[in-house]
């Protein structure tokens, strides 16, 4: 892909990743824009208040690394990378829980159980069991959304397949949609 001229003084893309999906998406995005990409653990060379786009992995409705990035950089776009589809309710919850006051974009990253350990692997096994049980019974695990039960059931089936097969949803087309969203912010 050719680099896209973004203007606006974007200095870099910064990410915080646990199993590699946020890193992969950030690197693809930065390559597309022609700007450097940094792990938030190694931001030497980036000055305070540098204009950046931030990618963070999601754990329990929290965008990991965002608080640190928010205190140091001028963030032009926040990208949350999670394992589920980005429904309106998930996106709204992330915006509220993380006190986001800048443009936000959700990217479905994927699952990589091989890169999980300790408590994260244990939690994912509980999630997999709960979703698997709900899918086998043909119901959504959250019965309070009866009008959305079928859609949730289908989403849960897909999430279970993602977990079982270590699916990765970071694709060129997904990053291209993100680039278009970023361009529209200008």
C-alpha positions as CSV (number, residue, x, y, z in Angstrom):
1,X,0.0,0.0,0.0
2,X,1.2,3.6,-0.7
3,X,1.6,5.9,2.3
4,X,-1.2,8.3,2.9
5,X,-0.3,11.9,3.5
6,X,-2.0,12.8,6.8
7,X,-0.6,16.3,7.5
8,X,-1.6,17.8,10.8
9,X,1.8,17.1,12.4
10,X,1.2,13.5,13.4
11,X,4.5,12.5,15.0
12,X,3.9,8.7,15.7
13,X,1.7,5.8,16.5
14,X,2.0,4.5,20.0
15,X,0.6,1.1,21.2
16,X,0.2,-1.1,24.3
17,X,-0.4,-4.7,23.4
18,X,-0.7,-8.0,25.3
19,X,-1.1,-10.8,22.7
20,X,0.0,-8.8,19.6
21,X,-3.3,-7.6,18.0
22,X,-2.9,-4.0,19.1
23,X,0.7,-4.0,18.0
24,X,-0.1,-5.5,14.6
25,X,-2.9,-3.0,14.0
26,X,-0.7,-0.1,15.1
27,X,2.2,-1.2,12.9
28,X,0.0,-1.6,9.8
29,X,-1.6,1.8,10.5
30,X,1.7,3.5,11.0
31,X,3.1,2.0,7.8
32,X,0.1,3.2,5.9
33,X,0.6,6.7,7.3
34,X,4.4,6.7,7.0
35,X,5.0,7.6,10.6
36,X,7.0,5.6,13.2
37,X,5.4,3.2,15.6
38,X,6.4,2.8,19.3
39,X,5.6,0.5,22.1
40,X,4.4,2.6,25.1
41,X,7.1,0.9,27.1
42,X,9.8,2.4,24.8
43,X,8.8,5.9,23.8
44,X,12.3,7.5,23.9
45,X,12.6,10.1,21.2
46,X,9.0,11.2,21.5
47,X,8.6,14.5,23.3
48,X,5.9,15.4,25.7
49,X,2.7,16.6,23.9
50,X,3.7,14.9,20.6
51,X,0.7,14.4,18.3
52,X,0.0,10.7,18.2
53,X,-2.6,8.0,17.5
54,X,-2.8,5.5,20.4
55,X,-3.7,1.8,20.2
56,X,-4.5,-0.1,23.4
57,X,-5.7,-3.6,24.2
58,X,-8.9,-3.9,26.2
59,X,-9.2,-5.7,29.5
60,X,-12.4,-5.6,31.5
61,X,-13.6,-2.5,29.7
62,X,-10.3,-0.6,30.2
63,X,-8.0,0.5,27.4
64,X,-4.6,-0.5,28.8
65,X,-1.9,2.1,28.4
66,X,-4.4,4.9,27.6
67,X,-4.0,6.6,31.0
68,X,-0.2,6.8,30.6
69,X,-0.5,8.0,27.0
70,X,-3.1,10.6,27.9
71,X,-0.9,12.1,30.5
72,X,2.1,12.4,28.2
73,X,0.9,12.9,24.6
74,X,-1.6,14.9,22.5
75,X,-3.7,12.1,21.3
76,X,-5.5,12.7,18.0
77,X,-7.3,9.3,17.9
78,X,-7.7,6.5,20.4
79,X,-8.1,3.0,19.1
80,X,-9.3,0.3,21.4
81,X,-8.4,-3.3,20.2
82,X,-10.6,-6.0,21.7
83,X,-11.6,-9.6,21.0
84,X,-15.4,-9.0,20.5
85,X,-17.2,-7.2,17.8
86,X,-17.5,-3.5,18.4
87,X,-21.2,-3.0,19.2
88,X,-22.6,0.4,20.0
89,X,-23.0,-0.6,23.7
90,X,-19.4,-1.8,23.9
91,X,-18.1,1.4,22.3
92,X,-20.2,3.6,24.5
93,X,-19.1,1.7,27.6
94,X,-15.4,2.0,26.6
95,X,-15.8,5.8,26.0
96,X,-17.4,6.3,29.4
97,X,-15.2,3.9,31.4
98,X,-12.0,5.4,30.0
99,X,-13.1,9.0,30.2
100,X,-12.4,9.5,26.4
101,X,-12.9,13.0,25.1
102,X,-11.1,12.5,21.8
103,X,-12.2,10.6,18.7
104,X,-12.4,6.9,19.4
105,X,-12.3,3.9,17.0
106,X,-12.9,0.2,18.0
107,X,-11.0,-2.5,16.2
108,X,-11.8,-6.2,16.6
109,X,-8.4,-7.7,17.1
110,X,-8.8,-11.4,17.9
111,X,-7.7,-14.0,20.4
112,X,-4.3,-15.7,20.9
113,X,-4.6,-18.1,23.8
114,X,-1.0,-19.2,23.2
115,X,0.3,-15.8,24.3
116,X,-1.8,-15.7,27.5
117,X,-0.6,-16.9,30.9
118,X,-1.6,-16.9,34.5
119,X,-4.8,-15.1,35.4
120,X,-5.6,-14.0,31.8
121,X,-5.6,-17.6,30.6
122,X,-7.8,-18.6,33.6
123,X,-10.3,-15.8,32.9
124,X,-10.5,-16.6,29.2
125,X,-11.2,-20.3,30.1
126,X,-14.1,-19.1,32.3
127,X,-15.4,-16.9,29.5
128,X,-15.0,-19.7,27.0
129,X,-16.9,-22.1,29.3
130,X,-19.8,-19.6,29.8
131,X,-20.1,-18.8,26.1
132,X,-19.8,-22.4,25.1
133,X,-22.5,-23.4,27.5
134,X,-24.8,-20.6,26.3
135,X,-24.2,-21.5,22.6
136,X,-24.8,-25.2,23.2
137,X,-28.1,-24.3,24.8
138,X,-29.0,-21.9,22.0
139,X,-29.4,-18.8,24.2
140,X,-27.6,-15.6,24.8
141,X,-25.9,-15.6,28.2
142,X,-27.6,-12.3,29.0
143,X,-31.4,-12.9,28.9
144,X,-32.2,-9.2,29.7
145,X,-31.8,-8.4,26.0
146,X,-34.6,-10.6,24.6
147,X,-35.0,-8.5,21.5
148,X,-31.4,-8.9,20.6
149,X,-31.1,-12.6,21.7
150,X,-30.6,-14.0,18.2
151,X,-27.9,-11.4,17.3
152,X,-26.1,-12.0,20.6
153,X,-26.3,-15.8,20.1
154,X,-24.6,-15.4,16.6
155,X,-22.0,-13.1,18.1
156,X,-21.3,-15.5,20.9
157,X,-20.9,-18.4,18.4
158,X,-18.4,-16.3,16.5
159,X,-16.5,-15.3,19.7
160,X,-16.4,-19.0,20.7
161,X,-14.9,-19.9,17.3
162,X,-12.4,-17.0,17.7
163,X,-11.3,-18.3,21.1
164,X,-11.1,-22.0,20.0
165,X,-9.2,-21.2,16.8
166,X,-7.0,-18.2,17.9
167,X,-8.6,-16.0,15.2
168,X,-7.0,-12.7,14.1
169,X,-9.3,-10.0,12.7
170,X,-6.5,-7.5,11.9
171,X,-6.6,-7.3,8.1
172,X,-5.6,-4.8,5.5
173,X,-9.3,-4.0,4.9
174,X,-9.9,-3.4,8.6
175,X,-6.9,-1.0,8.8
176,X,-8.0,0.7,5.6
177,X,-11.4,1.5,7.3
178,X,-9.5,2.9,10.2
179,X,-7.3,5.1,7.9
180,X,-10.5,6.4,6.2
181,X,-12.0,7.2,9.6
182,X,-8.8,9.0,10.6
183,X,-8.7,11.0,7.3
184,X,-12.3,12.1,7.9
185,X,-11.2,13.7,11.2
186,X,-9.1,16.2,9.3
